[in-house]
Amino acid sequence: MTEPTRYSTPPIELPLNLDREPDPAPGCAGCAELVAVRDRARAVGDWTSVSDYNVFMRRHPEGH
């Protein structure tokens, strides 16, 4: 059995993700629509949706 820590430990530092937003694939209608929806979300300050659409862009479709 281990003893509990009796002193304060330093905080855990998480990396800051400063990746660029993904660019749409040229000529892909799906990518163009994702960019349009992402831009509308940004315009109203919906940063959660902006992040979600960036993920969709990175995964749309696999192999772009």
Buried (B, 14 or more C-beta within 10 A) or exposed (E): EEEEEEEEEEEEEEEEEEEEEBEBBEEBEBBEBBBEBBEEBBEEEBEEBBBBBBEBBEEBEEEB
